[in-house]
Amino acid sequence: MQIVRYNSLIAAPWKNRGGMTREAIRVPADADRFDWRVSFAQIDTSGPFSDFSGYDRHMVLLRGGGVRLEFAGGKHTTLLKIGDSAHFDGAVATHGKLLDGSCIDLNLIVSKSLQATKVRVMRVAGTEDWPALVGQLTLAIALDGDFVVEDVHGESATLAQWDLAVGNLRSLFAKSPSRVFIAGIVDNRTTSR
C-alpha cells in the first residue's frame, strides 16, 4: 500500500495563471503520456480546461462555492456541494465557470486503455468492506475526517483530509460519519507495453 500525504504535495502554477495543480501520483511516474493520475487543482479564475484527449476525467469538488462545467455541444453540469462529482471525456472542450470564488477539486484522469470502476464518493461510519474491489488497484482519498484504511495483507494506515491510499485495499474505518472518494483501476490491455 502506498500513502501520499496531501501536505507533502508541491503546487505548480498553471501556464494561464488561472490556478495551480498539486499532483499526488502519476503512473508511470516519469511519463508525459501517463496511464492514470490523481491531482488536486485550485481554480482561481473561470476558463477553459486542459485537453486530455484519450482520457476519462473524474472530478470532485473539495472546497469552494462551486463550479459549472460547460461542455462543447451545450451540455453542462454544476458541482455545488463538497463531494459533488462529474465524469467526462477529456477530449471534449470544457470551460469551468466559478460560481462564488476559488475552488479546489480532486481529479482522477484515466487512460481510455484502462477502466476506472466503482468511482464514487461515499459516506462511511464504522467499517466499510470492499470485497468487489479486491484484486484491483484501489484508490481511496479522505474528503473529510480521518480514516483507517487496510489492504488485503493486513497493512493499515490512517488518512487525514485529502490524503491518498493506493493498493489492493479491502476496508476502511471511520469513527464518525465522513466522506471518502474511492475508485478501482482495471487494466483492459491484453498485452503489456
Protein Blocks (a to p, Z undefined) as FASTA:
>chain_A
ZZddfklpccdddfklpaccddfbdcdfkbfbdfbdcdddddfbgcdddddehiacdddd
fbdjbdadddehhiacddfbghiacdddfklccddddfebcaddddddddfkbccehiac
dddehjaddfklgoiacddddfbdcdddddfkopacdddehiacddjdfbdcdfbdcddd
ddddddfbfbdZZ
